[in-house]
Amino acid sequence: RETSFLEKDGSGCRALLANDRANDLARMFRLFSRVPNGLPPMAALVKAHIEAMGTDIISRREQRLENGEKDTNQDPALVKELLALHDKYLAVVAQQFSGNSLFQKALKEAFVEFVNHDVGKFSNAELMSSFCDRILKSGGEKLSDEEIEAYLEKTVQLFSYLTDKDLFAEIYRNQLAKRLLNQRSASDDAEKLMIGKLKLRCGSQFTGKMEGMLNDLAIGVDHQQDFDQHLPKLGQDKIPEFSVQVLTTGYWPSFHAIEPRLPNDMIHCTNIFKEYYDKKNSKRRLAWMYSLGNATIKASFFPQPKKDNKPTTKNYDLQVSTLQAVVLLAFNVAGDSSEDHRRQNNTDWSYDSVRQAVNIPDEHLKRVLHSLACAKHKILSKTPPGNAIKSTDTFRVNAAFSCPMRKIRIPMANLDESHNPKRVEEDRTVAIEAAVVRIMKARKTLDHQQLLAEVLSQLSFFRPNPKVIKRRIEALIDREYLERDPDLPNAYRYLA
């Protein structure tokens, strides 16, 4: 009888939830809490309702993609819908159901079900991380400090339902690195706040590398001041203004190591810093990451004068990446720097000539040239015109370039992926093996099913397939950390 009352059309539990009948839900909860075993069926209906609502949100994204919407790692509308749904039913559980543990569990299980249901090329973990990136990046969403903190808190609550927390951490760390190194972070306090919230949920092991990255930048300020005081002692006049950020390899994501052919000015700068750094830190080795740097280039363009008009010069400050700067400076004509000389010597460069001049691998060079010749600000002109860079194209400086702004930022497609799947798998392998060894060291002997259950209970940042755990156990047996128990089938013994 109680079940039929709960499931009644129009006035049952799901109908009350769907119609937001808060007072009626509270009365129903109080009534069924007096009935022996009355709350579990009600909690099951609440779980089913929340799960259906969440699955509907995920299905709408799937429908949009099927209808031809471009699949990107940015879907703030989806994340905001999930946050709103969580807010709504978190309040219902707290107020109408008095925070009862059965309904808290129902809420958690429902969200775990659909938050881990990925559609399209990008996982929900990446969509959530990109949402945080959008909030924390300068030029992203215009929000007050209170709104930023509220969104971050809600996103971390949603993150707690992910089974692949390590994947979120890897993507978030990559995006954090780009914000910090490109000076695109809107607020250091907001960055620390988010890392603090993740640390509170998952512990210091989860956020150690992120904290190390922020620490590197804080120490870097002191290093740069020391280096700036060292420069005048060299007695050299024509050194371009430059700064170097020294990063600790273990904290930061791995980046493409590209060795371009640098212009003489850049070589001079790197040599000066290397000599300074080697004297300060004789036991450390510097490895230059040219794919991460940025530069400001003063550019002068000489458009063809109109009839009866004098030649004009247009000057701009181009804010570019180091690789874009290397390519642009290759187009500088050596020798005479007068306007007449440069106006007459704007020659065509074949793709192969550019590649030989700058020594940048094809996959990266094409992205650099695309940003300079095919994007909004066409600093270079390409023949034949088009949006794709081919090895048969030719390039020259776009002398007719014009822009109303003096300072121009020229963005470029990312050279690095949002995360390295291979690295995530390697980290998981290490975590599984460490858990197996830790458990077996304490228990000495254990059968396969018990070991499997204990490993799964210890791995809180991801949930591996039991087959993967079995393969790691086999690998540990091969490396003589464990052995099969000769007396018990499907059991293992720890080898000290």
Residue pairs with C-beta under 8 A, 6 or more apart in sequence:
2 32
2 35
2 38
2 41
3 41
5 12
6 12
6 13
6 28
6 32
6 41
6 42
6 45
7 13
7 14
7 45
8 15
9 15
11 24
12 45
13 25
13 28
13 42
13 45
13 46
13 49
14 45
14 48
14 49
15 21
16 24
16 25
16 28
17 25
17 45
17 46
17 49
17 92
18 49
22 92
22 95
22 96
25 92
25 96
25 97
26 95
26 96
26 97
28 42
29 39
29 42
29 96
29 97
29 98
29 100
31 38
32 38
32 39
32 42
33 39
33 100
39 100
39 102
39 103
40 102
43 100
43 102
43 103
43 105
43 106
44 106
46 89
46 97
46 103
46 106
46 107
46 110
47 106
47 107
47 109
47 110
48 110
50 85
50 89
50 106
50 107
50 110
50 111
51 110
51 113
51 114
53 85
54 82
54 85
54 110
54 111
54 113
54 114
54 115
55 113
55 114
55 117
57 78
57 81
57 82
57 85
57 114
58 78
58 114
58 117
58 119
61 75
61 78
61 119
61 120
62 119
62 120
65 71
65 119
65 120
71 120
71 121
71 122
72 122
73 122
73 126
73 127
73 130
73 418
74 127
74 130
74 134
75 122
75 127
75 130
75 131
76 131
76 134
76 141
78 127
79 127
79 128
79 131
79 155
79 158
82 115
82 158
83 151
83 154
83 155
83 158
86 111
86 154
86 157
86 158
87 154
89 107
90 107
90 157
93 99
93 100
93 103
93 104
93 106
93 107
97 103
108 161
111 158
111 161
112 161
112 163
115 124
115 158
115 161
115 162
116 124
116 161
116 162
116 163
116 164
117 124
118 124
123 164
123 167
124 162
125 159
125 162
125 164
125 165
125 167
125 168
125 171
126 167
126 168
126 171
126 418
126 419
128 155
128 158
128 159
128 162
128 168
129 168
129 171
129 172
129 175
129 418
130 171
130 175
130 418
131 155
132 152
132 155
132 172
132 175
132 194
133 140
133 172
133 175
133 179
134 140
134 141
135 141
135 143
135 148
135 151
135 152
135 190
136 148
136 179
136 185
136 186
136 187
136 190
136 191
136 194
137 179
137 184
137 185
137 186
138 184
138 185
138 186
139 184
140 186
143 151
145 187
145 189
145 190
148 187
148 190
149 190
149 193
152 190
152 193
152 194
152 197
153 197
156 194
156 197
156 198
156 201
159 165
159 168
159 198
159 201
160 201
162 168
163 462
163 463
164 461
164 462
164 463
165 202
165 206
165 460
165 461
165 462
166 424
166 427
166 428
166 431
166 461
166 462
167 419
167 424
167 462
169 198
169 206
169 207
169 461
170 253
170 419
170 420
170 423
170 424
170 427
171 418
171 419
172 198
172 210
173 209
173 210
173 213
173 253
174 253
174 416
174 417
174 418
174 419
175 418
176 191
176 210
176 213
177 213
177 252
177 253
178 184
178 414
179 185
179 191
180 191
180 213
180 214
180 217
181 245
181 292
182 294
183 294
185 191
188 214
191 214
192 214
195 207
195 210
195 211
195 214
198 206
198 207
198 210
199 206
199 207
199 211
202 460
202 461
204 211
206 461
209 250
209 251
209 252
212 248
212 250
212 251
213 247
213 251
213 252
215 251
216 245
216 246
216 247
216 248
216 251
216 252
217 245
220 245
220 246
223 246
224 243
224 244
224 245
227 243
227 244
227 273
227 276
230 276
231 239
231 272
234 272
236 272
239 268
239 269
239 272
240 265
240 269
242 269
242 273
244 273
246 277
246 286
247 289
249 287
253 416
253 419
253 420
254 420
254 423
255 289
255 291
255 292
255 415
255 416
256 291
256 364
256 415
256 416
257 287
257 289
257 291
258 290
258 291
258 323
258 360
258 361
258 364
259 290
259 359
260 290
260 322
260 323
260 326
260 358
260 359
260 360
261 326
261 357
261 358
261 359
262 270
262 290
262 326
263 326
263 329
263 330
266 322
266 325
266 326
270 288
274 286
277 284
277 286
278 286
290 322
290 323
290 326
291 321
291 322
291 323
291 364
291 415
291 416
292 322
293 321
293 322
294 319
294 320
294 321
294 322
295 319
295 320
295 321
295 322
295 324
295 325
296 317
296 318
296 319
296 320
297 317
297 318
297 320
297 325
297 328
297 329
298 315
298 316
298 317
298 318
299 315
299 316
299 317
299 318
299 328
299 379
300 313
300 314
300 315
300 339
300 342
301 313
301 314
301 315
301 316
301 397
301 398
301 399
301 400
301 401
301 402
302 311
302 312
302 313
302 314
302 339
302 342
302 343
302 399
303 312
303 314
303 399
303 400
303 401
303 402
304 399
304 400
305 311
305 312
311 339
311 343
313 339
314 401
314 402
315 406
316 403
316 405
316 406
316 407
316 408
317 406
317 407
317 408
318 328
318 379
318 408
318 410
319 407
319 408
319 409
319 410
320 328
320 410
320 412
321 368
321 412
323 360
323 364
323 368
323 412
324 368
324 371
324 372
324 410
324 412
326 358
326 360
327 354
327 358
327 360
327 365
327 368
327 369
327 372
328 372
328 379
330 349
330 354
330 357
330 358
331 349
331 380
331 395
331 396
331 397
333 341
333 342
333 345
333 346
333 347
335 341
336 342
343 399
346 396
346 397
346 399
347 396
348 383
348 394
348 395
348 396
349 357
349 394
349 395
349 396
350 393
350 394
351 369
351 389
351 390
351 391
351 392
351 393
351 394
351 395
352 391
354 365
354 369
354 395
355 362
355 365
358 365
360 368
362 391
364 415
366 389
367 412
367 413
367 415
368 412
369 380
369 382
369 389
369 393
369 395
370 387
370 388
370 389
370 413
371 410
371 411
371 412
371 413
372 378
372 379
372 380
372 410
373 379
373 380
373 381
373 382
373 389
373 395
374 382
374 386
374 387
374 388
374 389
375 410
375 411
377 401
377 403
377 408
377 410
378 398
378 401
379 397
379 398
379 401
379 410
380 395
380 396
380 397
380 398
381 395
381 396
381 397
381 398
382 389
382 393
382 394
382 395
383 393
383 394
383 395
383 396
384 393
428 462
428 464
428 468
429 472
431 459
431 461
431 462
432 455
432 459
432 464
432 468
432 469
432 472
433 472
433 475
433 476
435 454
435 455
435 458
435 459
436 451
436 455
436 469
436 472
436 473
436 476
436 481
436 482
437 476
437 481
437 494
438 458
439 446
439 451
439 454
439 455
439 458
440 446
440 451
440 481
440 482
440 492
440 493
440 494
441 494
443 494
444 493
444 494
445 485
445 488
445 491
445 492
445 493
445 494
446 454
446 491
446 492
447 488
447 490
447 491
447 492
448 470
448 473
448 490
448 491
448 492
449 490
451 473
451 492
452 466
452 469
452 470
455 469
456 463
456 464
456 466
456 469
473 482
473 492
476 482
477 483
477 484
477 492
480 495
481 494
481 495
482 492
482 493
482 494
482 495
483 492
483 493
483 495
484 491
484 492
484 493
485 491
485 492
485 493
